[in-house]
Amino acid sequence: MTRESWEGCMLLLMALLASASGSFVGINIGTDISNLPSASTIISILKTQMIKHVRLLDADRQMLTALANTGIEVMVSVPMDQLLKIGESRSEAANWINKNIVPYLPATNITYIAVGNEVLTTIPNAALVLVPAMQFIQSALLAANLNFQVKVSSPQSMGMIPKSFPPSTAAFNSTWNSVMYQFLQFLKNTGSSFMLNAQPYYGYTRGNGIFPIDYALFRSLTPNKQIVDPNTLFYYSNMFDAMVDAAYYSMQALNFTGIPVLVTASGWPSLGGANEPDATIDNALVYNSNLVSHVLNGSGTPSQPNIPINTYVYELFNENLRPGPISEKNWGIYNPNGTAVYTLNFGSVNESNDTVPSGLVGVFCVANSSADSTALKESLDWACGPGSANCSAIQPGQPCYESDNIVATASYAFNDYYHRTQANGGTCNFGNTAMITSVDPSHGSCIFAGSMGSNATTSDGSTTSGTIGPTVDGSQLQLLEWCCIHIVPLVLSFGFAL
Protein backbone atom coordinates (compact mmCIF):
# COMPACT_ATOMS: atom_id res chain seq x y z
CA MET A 1 0.00 0.00 0.00
CA THR A 2 1.53 3.31 -1.06
CA ARG A 3 1.25 6.52 0.95
CA GLU A 4 -0.51 8.13 -2.03
CA SER A 5 -3.12 5.35 -2.15
CA TRP A 6 -3.77 5.62 1.58
CA GLU A 7 -4.13 9.42 1.53
CA GLY A 8 -6.24 9.36 -1.61
CA CYS A 9 -8.51 6.80 -0.01
CA MET A 10 -8.86 8.80 3.20
CA LEU A 11 -9.60 12.04 1.32
CA LEU A 12 -12.26 10.33 -0.78
CA LEU A 13 -13.87 8.75 2.28
CA MET A 14 -13.89 12.10 4.08
CA ALA A 15 -15.47 13.75 1.07
CA LEU A 16 -18.20 11.15 0.75
CA LEU A 17 -18.91 11.13 4.48
CA ALA A 18 -19.06 14.92 4.48
CA SER A 19 -21.44 14.81 1.55
CA ALA A 20 -23.67 12.29 3.30
CA SER A 21 -23.88 14.36 6.47
CA GLY A 22 -24.02 17.65 4.54
CA SER A 23 -21.69 20.61 4.78
CA PHE A 24 -22.62 23.14 7.43
CA VAL A 25 -22.44 26.81 8.36
CA GLY A 26 -22.20 27.63 12.06
CA ILE A 27 -21.78 30.84 14.07
CA ASN A 28 -19.25 32.34 16.49
CA ILE A 29 -20.57 33.64 19.80
CA GLY A 30 -18.29 36.27 21.32
CA THR A 31 -18.72 37.80 24.76
CA ASP A 32 -17.02 41.24 24.60
CA ILE A 33 -20.43 42.83 25.15
CA SER A 34 -21.50 45.17 27.93
CA ASN A 35 -24.94 43.53 28.19
CA LEU A 36 -24.65 39.99 26.88
CA PRO A 37 -28.07 38.44 26.21
CA SER A 38 -29.08 35.56 28.47
CA ALA A 39 -28.18 32.02 27.46
CA SER A 40 -31.87 31.20 26.89
CA THR A 41 -32.23 34.21 24.56
CA ILE A 42 -29.19 33.10 22.59
CA ILE A 43 -30.55 29.57 22.26
CA SER A 44 -33.87 30.98 21.04
CA ILE A 45 -32.05 32.95 18.33
CA LEU A 46 -30.07 29.87 17.28
CA LYS A 47 -33.24 27.80 16.98
CA THR A 48 -35.06 30.52 15.05
CA GLN A 49 -32.15 30.76 12.63
CA MET A 50 -31.88 26.95 12.40
CA ILE A 51 -28.19 27.17 13.36
CA LYS A 52 -26.89 23.69 14.24
CA HIS A 53 -23.23 24.49 14.95
CA VAL A 54 -21.76 27.08 17.32
CA ARG A 55 -18.28 28.10 18.32
CA LEU A 56 -18.03 29.41 21.87
CA LEU A 57 -14.98 31.60 22.44
CA ASP A 58 -14.78 30.28 26.00
CA ALA A 59 -16.35 27.46 28.06
CA ASP A 60 -19.21 29.37 29.64
CA ARG A 61 -21.15 27.20 32.08
CA GLN A 62 -24.51 28.84 31.42
CA MET A 63 -24.20 28.44 27.66
CA LEU A 64 -23.04 24.84 27.90
CA THR A 65 -25.99 24.06 30.16
CA ALA A 66 -28.48 25.87 27.92
CA LEU A 67 -27.19 24.02 24.84
CA ALA A 68 -28.04 20.65 26.43
CA ASN A 69 -30.53 18.53 24.49
CA THR A 70 -30.73 21.02 21.60
CA GLY A 71 -28.83 18.84 19.14
CA ILE A 72 -26.55 21.79 18.36
CA GLU A 73 -22.91 20.80 17.85
CA VAL A 74 -20.63 22.86 20.06
CA MET A 75 -17.01 23.95 19.73
CA VAL A 76 -15.62 24.97 23.11
CA SER A 77 -12.51 27.15 23.42
CA VAL A 78 -9.59 27.20 25.80
CA PRO A 79 -9.18 30.95 26.49
CA MET A 80 -5.81 32.48 25.73
CA ASP A 81 -5.22 33.42 29.37
CA GLN A 82 -5.39 29.73 30.35
CA LEU A 83 -3.15 28.44 27.58
CA LEU A 84 0.15 28.78 29.43
CA LYS A 85 -0.74 26.80 32.54
CA ILE A 86 -2.44 24.05 30.50
CA GLY A 87 0.55 23.83 28.15
CA GLU A 88 2.90 23.41 31.10
CA SER A 89 0.89 20.96 33.19
CA ARG A 90 -0.81 17.70 32.28
CA SER A 91 -2.83 17.88 35.50
CA GLU A 92 -4.10 21.39 34.65
CA ALA A 93 -5.29 20.08 31.29
CA ALA A 94 -7.06 17.19 33.01
CA ASN A 95 -8.68 19.58 35.47
CA TRP A 96 -9.87 21.77 32.60
CA ILE A 97 -11.45 18.81 30.80
CA ASN A 98 -13.07 17.53 33.98
CA LYS A 99 -14.52 20.96 34.71
CA ASN A 100 -15.52 22.20 31.26
CA ILE A 101 -16.24 19.14 29.13
CA VAL A 102 -17.03 15.99 31.12
CA PRO A 103 -20.00 17.36 33.15
CA TYR A 104 -21.88 18.47 30.02
CA LEU A 105 -21.57 15.37 27.86
CA PRO A 106 -23.54 13.75 26.36
CA ALA A 107 -26.50 16.14 26.83
CA THR A 108 -24.49 18.99 25.30
CA ASN A 109 -23.09 17.83 21.98
CA ILE A 110 -19.48 19.04 22.31
CA THR A 111 -17.51 17.94 19.24
CA TYR A 112 -14.46 20.21 19.16
CA ILE A 113 -12.07 22.01 21.48
CA ALA A 114 -10.26 25.04 20.04
CA VAL A 115 -7.07 25.62 22.01
CA GLY A 116 -6.47 29.38 22.01
CA ASN A 117 -7.03 31.53 18.94
CA GLU A 118 -4.38 32.67 16.46
CA VAL A 119 -1.74 31.97 19.09
CA LEU A 120 1.34 32.16 16.86
CA THR A 121 0.44 35.55 15.38
CA THR A 122 -0.95 37.23 18.51
CA ILE A 123 1.14 35.90 21.41
CA PRO A 124 4.21 34.33 19.75
CA ASN A 125 5.88 33.90 23.14
CA ALA A 126 3.35 31.13 23.81
CA ALA A 127 4.36 29.20 20.69
CA LEU A 128 6.30 26.56 22.60
CA VAL A 129 3.31 25.61 24.76
CA LEU A 130 0.69 25.43 21.98
CA VAL A 131 1.28 21.85 20.85
CA PRO A 132 1.92 20.55 24.41
CA ALA A 133 -1.37 22.14 25.49
CA MET A 134 -3.17 20.31 22.66
CA GLN A 135 -1.41 17.06 23.55
CA PHE A 136 -2.30 17.36 27.24
CA ILE A 137 -5.94 18.13 26.37
CA GLN A 138 -5.99 15.11 24.05
CA SER A 139 -4.53 12.90 26.80
CA ALA A 140 -7.21 14.07 29.21
CA LEU A 141 -9.91 13.27 26.65
CA LEU A 142 -8.38 9.84 26.12
CA ALA A 143 -8.39 9.19 29.87
CA ALA A 144 -12.09 10.15 29.97
CA ASN A 145 -12.79 7.96 26.91
CA LEU A 146 -13.93 11.03 24.97
CA ASN A 147 -11.21 11.18 22.32
CA PHE A 148 -13.52 9.92 19.56
CA GLN A 149 -16.36 12.26 20.54
CA VAL A 150 -14.26 15.44 20.87
CA LYS A 151 -11.49 16.55 18.52
CA VAL A 152 -8.77 19.08 19.36
CA SER A 153 -7.22 21.79 17.19
CA SER A 154 -6.28 25.49 17.31
CA PRO A 155 -7.46 28.28 14.94
CA GLN A 156 -4.72 29.87 12.86
CA SER A 157 -4.69 33.31 11.25
CA MET A 158 -4.06 34.00 7.57
CA GLY A 159 -1.17 36.01 8.98
CA MET A 160 0.63 32.66 9.28
CA ILE A 161 0.84 32.64 5.47
CA PRO A 162 2.84 35.76 4.49
CA LYS A 163 2.19 35.37 0.76
CA SER A 164 -1.13 33.63 0.17
CA PHE A 165 -1.47 34.31 -3.56
CA PRO A 166 -1.03 32.49 -5.78
CA PRO A 167 -2.26 29.71 -3.48
CA SER A 168 -0.02 27.08 -5.10
CA THR A 169 3.11 28.85 -3.81
CA ALA A 170 1.77 29.57 -0.32
CA ALA A 171 3.78 28.50 2.71
CA PHE A 172 3.62 29.08 6.44
CA ASN A 173 5.95 31.64 7.99
CA SER A 174 9.22 29.70 8.16
CA THR A 175 9.85 31.07 11.66
CA TRP A 176 7.26 28.59 12.89
CA ASN A 177 8.21 25.58 10.76
CA SER A 178 9.19 23.45 13.75
CA VAL A 179 6.02 24.27 15.67
CA MET A 180 3.81 23.86 12.59
CA TYR A 181 5.32 20.48 11.81
CA GLN A 182 4.46 19.27 15.32
CA PHE A 183 1.05 20.92 15.07
CA LEU A 184 0.19 19.24 11.76
CA GLN A 185 1.53 15.90 12.96
CA PHE A 186 -0.84 16.14 15.93
CA LEU A 187 -3.80 16.86 13.64
CA LYS A 188 -2.82 13.97 11.38
CA ASN A 189 -2.43 11.52 14.25
CA THR A 190 -5.75 12.45 15.86
CA GLY A 191 -7.85 12.83 12.70
CA SER A 192 -8.53 16.47 13.47
CA SER A 193 -9.00 19.49 11.18
CA PHE A 194 -6.82 22.49 10.43
CA MET A 195 -8.76 25.44 11.87
CA LEU A 196 -8.42 28.62 9.80
CA ASN A 197 -9.77 32.13 10.37
CA ALA A 198 -10.31 33.29 6.78
CA GLN A 199 -11.38 36.94 6.52
CA PRO A 200 -11.50 38.33 2.96
CA TYR A 201 -12.46 41.73 4.43
CA TYR A 202 -8.89 42.09 5.66
CA GLY A 203 -7.45 40.56 2.50
CA TYR A 204 -9.30 43.15 0.45
CA THR A 205 -8.84 46.23 2.63
CA ARG A 206 -5.15 45.56 3.24
CA GLY A 207 -4.55 44.71 -0.41
CA ASN A 208 -4.58 48.36 -1.47
CA GLY A 209 -6.65 47.72 -4.58
CA ILE A 210 -4.79 44.62 -5.78
CA PHE A 211 -8.06 42.65 -5.88
CA PRO A 212 -11.53 43.94 -6.85
CA ILE A 213 -14.16 44.08 -4.11
CA ASP A 214 -16.40 41.78 -6.18
CA TYR A 215 -13.75 39.09 -5.71
CA ALA A 216 -13.92 39.51 -1.94
CA LEU A 217 -17.74 39.51 -1.85
CA PHE A 218 -18.27 36.36 -3.99
CA ARG A 219 -19.74 38.48 -6.79
CA SER A 220 -19.29 37.38 -10.39
CA LEU A 221 -16.17 38.70 -12.10
CA THR A 222 -16.00 40.00 -15.64
CA PRO A 223 -13.70 38.04 -18.02
CA ASN A 224 -10.97 40.68 -17.83
CA LYS A 225 -10.91 40.42 -14.03
CA GLN A 226 -10.67 36.63 -13.70
CA ILE A 227 -8.22 35.55 -10.98
CA VAL A 228 -6.00 32.66 -12.07
CA ASP A 229 -3.23 30.78 -10.29
CA PRO A 230 -0.52 30.76 -12.99
CA ASN A 231 1.01 27.52 -11.72
CA THR A 232 -2.12 25.36 -11.54
CA LEU A 233 -4.31 27.37 -13.96
CA PHE A 234 -7.11 27.11 -11.37
CA TYR A 235 -9.64 29.93 -11.66
CA TYR A 236 -10.58 31.57 -8.35
CA SER A 237 -13.99 33.23 -8.36
CA ASN A 238 -13.63 34.45 -4.77
CA MET A 239 -10.95 35.30 -2.23
CA PHE A 240 -12.36 32.90 0.39
CA ASP A 241 -11.51 29.83 -1.73
CA ALA A 242 -8.04 31.21 -2.44
CA MET A 243 -7.41 31.61 1.30
CA VAL A 244 -8.53 28.07 2.05
CA ASP A 245 -6.42 26.66 -0.77
CA ALA A 246 -3.43 28.68 0.50
CA ALA A 247 -3.79 26.74 3.75
CA TYR A 248 -3.91 23.41 1.90
CA TYR A 249 -0.80 24.26 -0.14
CA SER A 250 0.99 25.52 2.97
CA MET A 251 0.40 22.15 4.62
CA GLN A 252 1.63 20.41 1.48
CA ALA A 253 4.81 22.50 1.63
CA LEU A 254 5.53 20.74 4.95
CA ASN A 255 4.62 17.37 3.36
CA PHE A 256 1.20 17.04 5.01
CA THR A 257 -1.92 16.10 3.08
CA GLY A 258 -5.27 14.65 4.01
CA ILE A 259 -5.98 17.18 6.78
CA PRO A 260 -9.28 18.99 6.06
CA VAL A 261 -9.57 22.74 6.58
CA LEU A 262 -12.29 23.91 8.96
CA VAL A 263 -12.95 27.67 8.70
CA THR A 264 -13.52 28.83 12.26
CA ALA A 265 -14.24 32.48 11.45
CA SER A 266 -15.32 34.34 8.31
CA GLY A 267 -17.56 37.37 7.97
CA TRP A 268 -17.77 41.06 7.12
CA PRO A 269 -18.31 44.12 9.36
CA SER A 270 -21.53 46.11 8.87
CA LEU A 271 -20.21 49.45 10.13
CA GLY A 272 -16.88 51.23 10.09
CA GLY A 273 -15.24 54.58 10.63
CA ALA A 274 -14.64 57.28 8.06
CA ASN A 275 -11.56 55.43 6.83
CA GLU A 276 -13.44 52.10 6.55
CA PRO A 277 -15.84 52.74 3.65
CA ASP A 278 -16.29 49.06 2.79
CA ALA A 279 -17.69 48.13 6.22
CA THR A 280 -21.39 48.51 5.37
CA ILE A 281 -24.60 46.60 6.01
CA ASP A 282 -25.00 45.94 2.29
CA ASN A 283 -21.52 44.45 1.97
CA ALA A 284 -21.94 42.41 5.17
CA LEU A 285 -25.26 41.04 3.94
CA VAL A 286 -23.89 40.24 0.49
CA TYR A 287 -20.72 38.60 1.79
CA ASN A 288 -22.34 36.43 4.44
CA SER A 289 -25.31 35.45 2.25
CA ASN A 290 -23.00 34.41 -0.56
CA LEU A 291 -20.69 32.67 1.92
CA VAL A 292 -23.57 30.58 3.28
CA SER A 293 -24.72 29.63 -0.22
CA HIS A 294 -21.17 28.81 -1.30
CA VAL A 295 -20.47 26.58 1.69
CA LEU A 296 -23.80 24.78 1.63
CA ASN A 297 -23.51 23.82 -2.02
CA GLY A 298 -20.62 21.55 -0.98
CA SER A 299 -18.45 22.55 -3.93
CA GLY A 300 -15.12 22.75 -2.11
CA THR A 301 -12.21 24.76 -3.50
CA PRO A 302 -10.44 24.61 -6.87
CA SER A 303 -7.65 22.44 -5.44
CA GLN A 304 -9.94 20.33 -3.22
CA PRO A 305 -13.29 20.25 -5.06
CA ASN A 306 -14.55 17.18 -3.20
CA ILE A 307 -13.88 18.44 0.34
CA PRO A 308 -16.66 20.75 1.65
CA ILE A 309 -15.53 23.86 3.54
CA ASN A 310 -17.47 23.78 6.80
CA THR A 311 -17.48 27.34 8.16
CA TYR A 312 -18.42 29.37 11.23
CA VAL A 313 -19.69 32.87 10.42
CA TYR A 314 -18.13 35.62 12.50
CA GLU A 315 -20.30 36.45 14.43
CA LEU A 316 -23.68 36.34 16.20
CA PHE A 317 -23.53 39.66 18.10
CA ASN A 318 -21.80 42.97 17.64
CA GLU A 319 -19.20 43.21 20.41
CA ASN A 320 -19.14 46.80 21.66
CA LEU A 321 -16.27 46.17 24.10
CA ARG A 322 -13.78 44.98 21.51
CA PRO A 323 -10.76 47.27 21.15
CA GLY A 324 -9.68 48.80 17.88
CA PRO A 325 -11.48 50.61 15.06
CA ILE A 326 -15.26 50.85 14.74
CA SER A 327 -15.39 47.91 12.33
CA GLU A 328 -13.97 45.58 15.01
CA LYS A 329 -17.11 46.09 17.07
CA ASN A 330 -19.57 45.45 14.23
CA TRP A 331 -19.19 41.97 12.79
CA GLY A 332 -22.43 40.64 14.28
CA ILE A 333 -25.68 39.85 12.52
CA TYR A 334 -27.48 40.87 15.73
CA ASN A 335 -27.18 43.79 18.11
CA PRO A 336 -26.65 42.84 21.78
CA ASN A 337 -30.29 43.77 22.50
CA GLY A 338 -31.43 40.96 20.21
CA THR A 339 -32.51 43.07 17.23
CA ALA A 340 -31.21 42.04 13.83
CA VAL A 341 -28.58 44.16 12.10
CA TYR A 342 -29.65 42.35 8.93
CA THR A 343 -31.28 39.02 8.19
CA LEU A 344 -29.09 36.08 7.21
CA ASN A 345 -30.60 32.79 6.09
CA PHE A 346 -28.73 29.77 7.48
CA GLY A 347 -31.08 27.22 5.90
CA SER A 348 -30.55 24.92 2.97
CA VAL A 349 -29.51 26.37 -0.36
CA ASN A 350 -32.68 24.76 -1.68
CA GLU A 351 -34.95 27.04 0.33
CA SER A 352 -34.93 29.91 -2.15
CA ASN A 353 -37.16 30.22 -5.19
CA ASP A 354 -36.93 31.68 -8.65
CA THR A 355 -38.19 35.09 -7.53
CA VAL A 356 -34.84 35.76 -5.86
CA PRO A 357 -32.15 36.35 -8.49
CA SER A 358 -29.62 37.25 -5.81
CA GLY A 359 -30.19 34.19 -3.61
CA LEU A 360 -31.05 36.38 -0.59
CA VAL A 361 -33.98 34.75 1.17
CA GLY A 362 -35.91 36.43 3.97
CA VAL A 363 -34.33 39.83 3.24
CA PHE A 364 -36.39 42.70 1.88
CA CYS A 365 -35.70 46.28 0.82
CA VAL A 366 -38.78 48.38 1.56
CA ALA A 367 -39.79 52.03 1.60
CA ASN A 368 -39.44 53.88 4.88
CA SER A 369 -42.97 54.85 5.91
CA SER A 370 -41.67 58.05 7.47
CA ALA A 371 -39.98 59.22 4.26
CA ASP A 372 -41.29 62.28 2.43
CA SER A 373 -43.88 61.24 -0.19
CA THR A 374 -42.30 63.42 -2.88
CA ALA A 375 -38.91 61.82 -2.27
CA LEU A 376 -40.54 58.38 -2.38
CA LYS A 377 -42.17 59.18 -5.72
CA GLU A 378 -38.86 60.34 -7.17
CA SER A 379 -37.13 57.16 -5.94
CA LEU A 380 -39.97 55.01 -7.30
CA ASP A 381 -39.69 56.65 -10.72
CA TRP A 382 -35.94 56.07 -10.72
CA ALA A 383 -36.28 52.39 -9.70
CA CYS A 384 -38.82 51.66 -12.45
CA GLY A 385 -36.91 53.79 -15.00
CA PRO A 386 -33.08 54.00 -14.95
CA GLY A 387 -32.92 51.38 -12.21
CA SER A 388 -34.57 48.80 -14.51
CA ALA A 389 -36.67 47.21 -11.76
CA ASN A 390 -39.49 44.99 -13.03
CA CYS A 391 -42.49 47.13 -12.06
CA SER A 392 -45.15 45.26 -14.03
CA ALA A 393 -46.73 43.86 -10.84
CA ILE A 394 -47.56 47.39 -9.57
CA GLN A 395 -49.35 48.45 -12.74
CA PRO A 396 -53.21 48.80 -12.78
CA GLY A 397 -54.94 45.44 -12.72
CA GLN A 398 -51.84 43.62 -11.44
CA PRO A 399 -51.55 41.89 -8.01
CA CYS A 400 -49.37 44.56 -6.32
CA TYR A 401 -51.22 47.63 -7.64
CA GLU A 402 -52.25 50.05 -4.86
CA SER A 403 -53.00 53.47 -6.31
CA ASP A 404 -53.36 55.18 -2.93
CA ASN A 405 -50.39 53.57 -1.15
CA ILE A 406 -47.09 55.02 -2.31
CA VAL A 407 -45.17 53.21 0.46
CA ALA A 408 -46.40 49.77 -0.64
CA THR A 409 -45.88 50.54 -4.31
CA ALA A 410 -42.38 51.90 -3.80
CA SER A 411 -41.52 48.96 -1.56
CA TYR A 412 -42.21 46.48 -4.34
CA ALA A 413 -40.07 48.42 -6.82
CA PHE A 414 -37.24 48.99 -4.35
CA ASN A 415 -37.18 45.33 -3.37
CA ASP A 416 -37.18 44.09 -6.96
CA TYR A 417 -34.32 46.43 -7.84
CA TYR A 418 -32.33 45.38 -4.77
CA HIS A 419 -32.65 41.66 -5.39
CA ARG A 420 -31.75 42.06 -9.05
CA THR A 421 -28.69 44.21 -8.46
CA GLN A 422 -27.20 43.59 -5.00
CA ALA A 423 -24.81 40.91 -6.29
CA ASN A 424 -23.33 43.56 -8.59
CA GLY A 425 -23.25 46.42 -6.11
CA GLY A 426 -26.88 47.54 -5.88
CA THR A 427 -27.87 48.88 -2.46
CA CYS A 428 -31.03 49.52 -0.47
CA ASN A 429 -30.86 53.27 -0.01
CA PHE A 430 -32.79 55.32 -2.58
CA GLY A 431 -31.81 58.64 -1.09
CA ASN A 432 -32.42 57.38 2.44
CA THR A 433 -36.05 56.52 1.63
CA ALA A 434 -35.56 52.73 1.96
CA MET A 435 -34.41 50.24 4.57
CA ILE A 436 -33.59 46.54 4.99
CA THR A 437 -36.11 44.39 6.87
CA SER A 438 -36.73 40.72 7.60
CA VAL A 439 -40.53 41.21 7.67
CA ASP A 440 -41.99 39.76 4.48
CA PRO A 441 -44.19 42.45 2.85
CA SER A 442 -45.86 39.92 0.54
CA HIS A 443 -49.66 39.83 0.72
CA GLY A 444 -52.25 37.83 -1.13
CA SER A 445 -51.01 37.17 -4.65
CA CYS A 446 -48.47 40.00 -4.41
CA ILE A 447 -45.22 38.13 -3.79
CA PHE A 448 -42.01 40.02 -3.12
CA ALA A 449 -38.59 38.76 -4.19
CA GLY A 450 -37.03 37.10 -1.15
CA SER A 451 -40.14 35.25 0.05
CA MET A 452 -39.56 31.71 1.25
CA GLY A 453 -40.05 28.80 -1.15
CA SER A 454 -39.58 25.04 -1.10
CA ASN A 455 -37.43 24.59 -4.19
CA ALA A 456 -34.67 26.49 -5.94
CA THR A 457 -35.07 27.14 -9.64
CA THR A 458 -31.95 27.06 -11.74
CA SER A 459 -31.17 29.26 -14.72
CA ASP A 460 -32.45 26.58 -17.11
CA GLY A 461 -35.80 26.37 -15.33
CA SER A 462 -35.22 23.05 -13.59
CA THR A 463 -35.63 22.65 -9.86
CA THR A 464 -33.18 21.20 -7.39
CA SER A 465 -33.80 19.19 -4.28
CA GLY A 466 -31.86 17.07 -1.83
CA THR A 467 -28.34 17.50 -0.55
CA ILE A 468 -25.85 19.01 -2.93
CA GLY A 469 -22.44 17.43 -2.64
CA PRO A 470 -19.51 15.91 -4.47
CA THR A 471 -20.09 13.32 -7.16
CA VAL A 472 -17.97 10.26 -7.83
CA ASP A 473 -16.46 9.57 -11.24
CA GLY A 474 -15.20 6.22 -12.57
CA SER A 475 -11.66 6.49 -11.26
CA GLN A 476 -12.91 7.57 -7.85
CA LEU A 477 -15.33 4.64 -7.83
CA GLN A 478 -12.41 2.24 -8.37
CA LEU A 479 -10.47 3.90 -5.55
CA LEU A 480 -13.53 3.72 -3.29
CA GLU A 481 -13.96 0.02 -4.05
CA TRP A 482 -10.29 -0.59 -3.22
CA CYS A 483 -10.70 1.39 0.02
CA CYS A 484 -13.74 -0.60 1.08
CA ILE A 485 -11.92 -3.90 0.48
CA HIS A 486 -8.51 -3.05 1.91
CA ILE A 487 -8.63 0.05 4.12
CA VAL A 488 -11.98 0.26 5.89
CA PRO A 489 -11.73 -3.20 7.54
CA LEU A 490 -8.20 -2.35 8.70
CA VAL A 491 -9.31 0.98 10.17
CA LEU A 492 -12.29 -0.57 11.92
CA SER A 493 -10.15 -3.40 13.31
CA PHE A 494 -8.17 -0.80 15.24
CA GLY A 495 -11.34 0.73 16.62
CA PHE A 496 -11.01 4.02 14.77
CA ALA A 497 -14.15 6.00 13.97
CA LEU A 498 -14.44 7.13 10.34
Buried (B, 14 or more C-beta within 10 A) or exposed (E): EEEEBBBBBBBBBBBBEBBEEBBBBBBBBBEBBEEBBEBEEBBBBBEEBEBBBBBBBBBBEEBBEBBBEBEBBBBBBBEBEBBBBBBBBBEBBBBBBEEBBBEBBEEBBBEBBBBBBBBBBEBEEBBEBBBBBBBBBBBBBEEBEBBEBBBBBBBBBBBBBEEBBBBBBBBBBEEBEEBBBBBBEBBBEBBBBBBBBBBBBBBBBEBEEEBBBBBBBBBEBEEEEEBEBEEBEBEBBBBBBBBBBBBBBBBBBBEBBBBBBBBBBBBBBBBBEEEBEBBBBBBBBBBBBBBBBBBBBBBBBBBBBBBBBBBBBBBBBBBBEBEEBBBBBBBBBBBBEEEBBBBBBBBBBBBBBBBBBBBBBBBBBBBBEEBEEEBBBBBBBBBBEEBEBBBEBBEEEEEBBBEEEBBBBBBBBBBBBBBBBBBEEBBBBBEEBBBBBEEBBBEEEBBBBBBBBEBBBEEEEEEEEEBBBBEBEEEBEEBBEBBEEEBBEEBEEEEEEE
